[in-house]
Amino acid sequence: MRTTTRAVVIGGGIAGCSALYHLTQEGWTDVMLLERDELTSGTTWHSAAQVTNFGGIQVMVGLKTHSIKLYEELANDPDYPINYHHGDGGLRLASEDWHLDGYRHFQSMARGMGIEFELLDAQESARRHPLITTEGLKGALWDPMDGDIDPAQLCQALARRARKAGAEVHRHTPVTGLTQTGDGWIVHTDKGDIHAEHVVNAGGYRCNEIGAMMGVHLPVVSMEHQYFLTEPIREIEELDYRVPLLRCPTDDFYSRQEKNGLLVGFYEQDCRTWGLGGIDPNFTNALCPDDPERVMPVLENVFERMPCLTETGIHTIVNGPITYTPDGVPLVGAIGGRRNAWAITGLRAGLGEGGGHGWLLAQMMVHGEAVYDTWALDPRRFGSWADEDYTTRKVIEDYQNEFRFHRPHEHRPAGRDKRTTPLTPVLAEAGAEFGTVNGWERAMVYAPEGTPTHRWPEWHEAVGAEIDAVHTRVGIAEVNGFNRIEIAGEGVMAWLDTLLCGRVPKKVGKVGLGYFLTEQGNVLGEATMALLDERTVWWGGAAAGEVHDFDWLTAHLPADGSITLTPKVATHTILLIAGPKARAVLGEAAPGTDWAGFKWLTCTTARIGSAEGVAMSVSFSGEDAFELHIPVGQAEAAYRALMAAGEAHGIVHFGGYAVESMRIEMGYRHWKADLITEFDPFESTLGRFVKLDKPAFPGREALLAKQGQPMRRRFVTLLMDDATLPAHGGDSVMAGDVVVGTVTSADYGHRTGENLAMAFVDPAHAEEGARLSLDLLGTRQACAVVPAKRYG
Ligand SMILES: Cc1cc2nc3c(=O)[nH]c(=O)nc-3n(C[C@H](O)[C@H](O)[C@H](O)COP(=O)(O)OP(=O)(O)OC[C@H]3O[C@@H](n4cnc5c(N)ncnc54)[C@H](O)[C@@H]3O)c2cc1C
């Protein structure tokens, strides 16, 4: 066994085997995998092992396509062929109109990744799967690539290829401890220590045992999950093809063919967490006790959809632990707060996705970033607030809704009390409906939420009324959770100047917007910098970037300790005052500040009522607006002072949906929707924020090397000819029948009366005036490229 290596992968299920294999493919061959027992002895061995291509976002579709291509290649490898039923096809049933709308959106989104799903009517669905009835069926989404694979053979094949490329695989080698050493790790095992530059937690349901060894908690909880294997079914025996996979969002089951019978799996409402109080060290190659009673209500639904099963015996029950995260998407990427520590955990569909997750993780580790923006998978999308209690509540909710995909603006009820401010109940009293942003309860609209939909939401007009009041009078909103970090120390601006790709504010009292890049010159993040005094800057960024930005800044801190970082997100909330009467309201509520002379993009300390905070003149809305950063304990006092002063000016509350509509009209970007690591700042039309003549910043060399090369895509604003349908992130942009781009975000501009979308498109179609269309819910909506700034 080597005692030094580049990377140790801990765990030999599909996650670990795929990560190991892909590391060798990306160029790191001095790598090891340590498995406490036998390969696949965790969850992987007993998986139903269905492999599907469906995903709710493009990155999922892309990584699953990678899995499918890889598994095909492995299946056809004459040296070690493996069993893979590829191309049985699969049906996602629809019994409600919103299922069909969702499928049409997913169809458009997958089309942008080169994948064609088909939408079938009920009769055609039953023709393709002759065991199902059409009772109450509206149709189904057909995925031609669906199939299933032998999980043990798959892992052996990956490990075998990795070994051939130079990797070591050690079974019966439990990792017992981890010690961070500067940038690297000592991996302790009962066979001795290994010095590794990187460690990868691929520990499946034991990922938090490994997490504890490095002092982190991962938001992963296991559920017991059951499937039944049936006796042979005559109807299947008589077919000359394999029946397709089935998934049902109403009846909470899936099935695939197994020999001449079916494998049927259940997502029961009366579900069980597993292993929360600790896991028996001897639980290996093991299952949980059979519990058929628990899934009986689901089984009744299955009988109705597939009546032949009422006469079919069950010969095996499999009940095993399956890992989930709070949002159902695995944790693949860097672990926050630790150097060179990575996760590939929380996989609930690890056989279908595992090939792709290992591929993306290896790219992140070896190249610093992957072919896709991987934020949706990034472990740092959760902070320490996503504790075991939160994770458990969300995981149960997710398990109970396994195939009921989220619709736009849908915020489900579990785990909604984790991050609030003193104003949360006050705004609720004022009629706010809340959504969650990085765990925070944020007021989204002051009207009933209605039923989430891919069409115009019920609160559409209410948002228009909020915007009209802001635009003509004045509005107040709480923007809690906005990520703020106080950066302090001698030479702080000079230091930030080496990190951002453009100008940074130089004069005390100035506020500036800047971007930071990956080493490959792609857009990594955006920050508002407010220079409070010579040695203190407040860094502001999207709420979701809380751990991400802190990690990135920490990784770049000068070694001499001259600069310190202090998170402010939990200590200060933001009250936003916007509209033509904003200065008048502030003049009364905060008379100590010269609001009339308060210049755009400046900041100062200010007393609002009895609260002492920091005021900044910045605006996402395009209206005359001020952000008031107030200590949380004084938020209510400041709010009451502002409301009292605002009454005479007709002050209204406005929420996050109104802000979203106004920011689209202004052409402002949203982090990880419009600002992604797949494109550089020129492709993102942010060239004015890049100063290539600066001596150094991350990504500069890569940008210089790329000069003169054609753009991959270009960021544009699209104006639809009418407002028949709203667009959503992921929808395809078409030129004739050819996909030429993807929508990143979209909204209706209430001030301009325009139905707008932002998108990355093929540069050949990016000129102003270019006529294109959007593939929305199975229709084509004509649109044109227009200037980004629509208002003001
Ligand atoms: C009943 C059931 C049906 C399923 N059906 C499907 C399906 O149809 N399609 C699909 O895609 N997915 C399915 N899944 C999910 C899928 O099986 C899992 O997502 C996948 O197997 C998880 O793989 P993993 O590598 O993350 O975890 P595991 O397979 O559990 O591997 C983790 C490994 O880490 C090792 N380990 C842990 N701690 C240490 C340590 N300290 N030192 C060394 N090694 C350690 C363990 O021994 C284990 O081998 C199903 C799951 C269940 C339970």
The ligand as a MOL file (V3000), in Angstrom:
LIG
                    3D

  0  0  0     0  0            999 V3000
M  V30 BEGIN CTAB
M  V30 COUNTS 53 58 0 0 0
M  V30 BEGIN ATOM
M  V30 1 C -33.7710 -0.1860 -2.4760 0
M  V30 2 C -32.9630 0.7620 -3.2800 0
M  V30 3 C -33.2050 0.9160 -4.6440 0
M  V30 4 C -32.4460 1.7850 -5.3890 0
M  V30 5 N -32.6920 1.9110 -6.7310 0
M  V30 6 C -31.9450 2.7250 -7.4820 0
M  V30 7 C -32.1380 2.8090 -8.8780 0
M  V30 8 O -33.0030 2.1630 -9.4290 0
M  V30 9 N -31.3290 3.6230 -9.5990 0
M  V30 10 C -30.3600 4.3580 -9.0050 0
M  V30 11 O -29.6640 5.0860 -9.7060 0
M  V30 12 N -30.1720 4.3300 -7.6810 0
M  V30 13 C -30.9360 3.5260 -6.9020 0
M  V30 14 N -30.7320 3.4670 -5.5640 0
M  V30 15 C -29.7440 4.3450 -4.9690 0
M  V30 16 C -28.3310 3.8670 -5.2220 0
M  V30 17 O -28.2550 2.5020 -4.9730 0
M  V30 18 C -27.3950 4.6670 -4.3670 0
M  V30 19 O -27.5300 6.0280 -4.7090 0
M  V30 20 C -25.9520 4.2720 -4.5550 0
M  V30 21 O -25.7620 2.8990 -4.4620 0
M  V30 22 C -25.0860 4.9860 -3.5150 0
M  V30 23 O -23.7640 4.6870 -3.7660 0
M  V30 24 P -22.6100 5.2510 -2.8360 0
M  V30 25 O -21.3330 4.8570 -3.4490 0
M  V30 26 O -22.8650 6.6800 -2.5570 0
M  V30 27 O -22.8290 4.5220 -1.4250 0
M  V30 28 P -22.5080 3.0220 -0.9870 0
M  V30 29 O -22.8480 2.0510 -2.0120 0
M  V30 30 O -23.1550 2.8420 0.3400 0
M  V30 31 O -20.9400 3.0250 -0.8380 0
M  V30 32 C -20.2680 3.6380 0.2450 0
M  V30 33 C -19.0660 2.7870 0.5880 0
M  V30 34 O -18.2560 3.4580 1.5240 0
M  V30 35 C -17.7000 2.4870 2.3840 0
M  V30 36 N -17.2460 3.1450 3.5960 0
M  V30 37 C -18.0030 3.8010 4.5040 0
M  V30 38 N -17.2260 4.2490 5.5000 0
M  V30 39 C -15.9510 3.9090 5.2160 0
M  V30 40 C -14.7010 4.0960 5.8700 0
M  V30 41 N -14.6270 4.7480 7.0350 0
M  V30 42 N -13.5940 3.6200 5.2850 0
M  V30 43 C -13.6450 2.9580 4.1050 0
M  V30 44 N -14.8140 2.7340 3.4610 0
M  V30 45 C -15.9520 3.2060 4.0070 0
M  V30 46 C -18.8560 1.5280 2.6150 0
M  V30 47 O -18.4270 0.2780 3.0860 0
M  V30 48 C -19.4780 1.4790 1.2290 0
M  V30 49 O -18.9950 0.3900 0.4710 0
M  V30 50 C -31.4540 2.5630 -4.7790 0
M  V30 51 C -31.2160 2.4280 -3.4170 0
M  V30 52 C -31.9590 1.5390 -2.6730 0
M  V30 53 C -31.6990 1.4220 -1.2180 0
M  V30 END ATOM
M  V30 BEGIN BOND
M  V30 1 1 1 2
M  V30 2 1 2 3
M  V30 3 2 2 52
M  V30 4 2 3 4
M  V30 5 1 4 5
M  V30 6 1 4 50
M  V30 7 2 5 6
M  V30 8 1 6 7
M  V30 9 1 6 13
M  V30 10 2 7 8
M  V30 11 1 7 9
M  V30 12 1 9 10
M  V30 13 2 10 11
M  V30 14 1 10 12
M  V30 15 2 12 13
M  V30 16 1 13 14
M  V30 17 1 14 15
M  V30 18 1 14 50
M  V30 19 1 15 16
M  V30 20 1 16 17
M  V30 21 1 16 18
M  V30 22 1 18 19
M  V30 23 1 18 20
M  V30 24 1 20 21
M  V30 25 1 20 22
M  V30 26 1 22 23
M  V30 27 1 23 24
M  V30 28 2 24 25
M  V30 29 1 24 26
M  V30 30 1 24 27
M  V30 31 1 27 28
M  V30 32 2 28 29
M  V30 33 1 28 30
M  V30 34 1 28 31
M  V30 35 1 31 32
M  V30 36 1 32 33
M  V30 37 1 33 34
M  V30 38 1 33 48
M  V30 39 1 34 35
M  V30 40 1 35 36
M  V30 41 1 35 46
M  V30 42 1 36 37
M  V30 43 1 36 45
M  V30 44 2 37 38
M  V30 45 1 38 39
M  V30 46 1 39 40
M  V30 47 2 39 45
M  V30 48 1 40 41
M  V30 49 2 40 42
M  V30 50 1 42 43
M  V30 51 2 43 44
M  V30 52 1 44 45
M  V30 53 1 46 47
M  V30 54 1 46 48
M  V30 55 1 48 49
M  V30 56 2 50 51
M  V30 57 1 51 52
M  V30 58 1 52 53
M  V30 END BOND
M  V30 END CTAB
M  END
